[in-house]
Amino acid sequence: MKILKQLSNRHTVICLDQFEEWSKSGTVSSPTLKLVPFTFNQQKQLPIHQSVLKHSMVVCLDTIDTMNNPQYVFEAFNTAMNHASIGLITKCEPTDTSPGMRDIDTFKTMMDHYNCNAQFVGYSYTDTGNKRIVGIIGNTHNYRAPINNSSFKVIALMAVYNEEDIIEYSLNKLIEQDIYVYVIDNWSTDRTLEIIQTFRDDPHIIGYESYPSKNNAQKKFHFLEILHRKEILAATLNADWFIHCDADEIRESPWFDLNLKEGIQYIDSLGYNAIDHTVLNFSPTNDHFISGNFEEHFRHFEIGVYISGQVKTWKKTDNKVSLAVHGGHQAMFEGRRVAPFNFLLKHYPLRSQQHAERKIFTERKPRYRLDLKNIGWHSHYDQYEWGAPFIRNPEELLVYDKESFYKNYVLERLIGF
């Protein structure tokens, strides 16, 4: 099944099932996918050692639909979740007559009844486009405690170049969530630096600089140098966690009731030291945006596909952190343990026809370093030639509403499908 293959790209997956249909589907075990035959109404002990469970995702796909009493599934799952870090239970769209299991509210009630540590409950979409009810379960011992550590400090390392239309909103969005910011300006030619300087008295703006030095600035996009500069800042600044970000991004915690800092604190309390992200790429559907609240203006998006992940938030470590080795997409360091739940990265790179033309054909393509292009970096705008239309048809895109997205795309946002 496609869902198991996708999950096993990121996790060691243990799938519990009665396996009556596996031979027909062609699904087989692999180093990161273990298919464990299990008769829920007969077996009490899981045939898996707890040391294996500790580093695995336990999955049970739609088995509830085949059972008269879901008790056996939930009891087996709770046994596994005494050791496993994350679990996934699904059931097909509620067209059957299973009692008490016909919507996500009653599904959540059932999970609570059997003392599951339900982290997320909602819907996801099957390969055929049908809805599936999804429950994401945390380790039994990792119930969420109140978050009240006021000394916990998160610093966003933000790189900017010609972002005068959005920089004020972007900084305020981080500040209102008690995130500190260090800004690296790659010699903007618009009012970006001037706007940043208006925040000089805000204690959340811990520093800003034009980088590299003016003598070395030239007229190139100094992406590699900026990544190395962020590595140095992460090693020297005093903080608990760091965020590698740009001005055209909004980050969100996966928990509806926790802001960005609070979500990072919770991940920290679970013992993880890095966070992956699901990317939503927003596009303009009209030419009306001038400046200001870009998060409210742009409502249409596509879910980004990034096979290697977007691990751009990490806990301060004594080990060397490398951002450059994967072109800024991954913070790599020894002992990295990535949280099982993705955070959201809402990306707004192109904001009007004029902005897109200026950014791609003036501010990016002519400024890219040839040596980096030759190793495959900076390829995401290669498809565009002058005259290309950048205003998208809204009917081709999804419409963003936070409550609806969090409810209806559980696996897509948490796992990054």
Buried (B, 14 or more C-beta within 10 A) or exposed (E): BEBBEBBBBBBBBBBBBBBEEBEEEEBEEEEBBBBBEBEBEEEEEBEBEEEBBEEBBBBBBBBBBBBEEBBBBBBBBBBBBEBBBBBBBBBBBBEEEBEEBBEBEBBBBBBEEBEBBBBBBBBBBBEEEEBBBBBBBBBBEBEBEEBEEEEBBBBBBBBBBBBBBBBBBBBBBBBEBBBBBBBBBBBBEBBBBEBBEEBEEEEBBBEBEBBBEEEEEEEBBBBBBBBBBBBEBBBEBEBBBBBBBBBBBBBBBBBEEBBBBBBBBBBBBBEBBBBBBBBBBBBBBEEEBEBEEBBEBBBBBBBBEBEEBBBBBBBBBEEEBBBBEBBBBBBBBEEBEBBBBBBBBBBBBBBBBEBBBBBBBEBBBEBBBEEBEEEEBBEEBEEBEEEEEBBBEBEEBBEBEEEEBBBBBBBBBBBBB
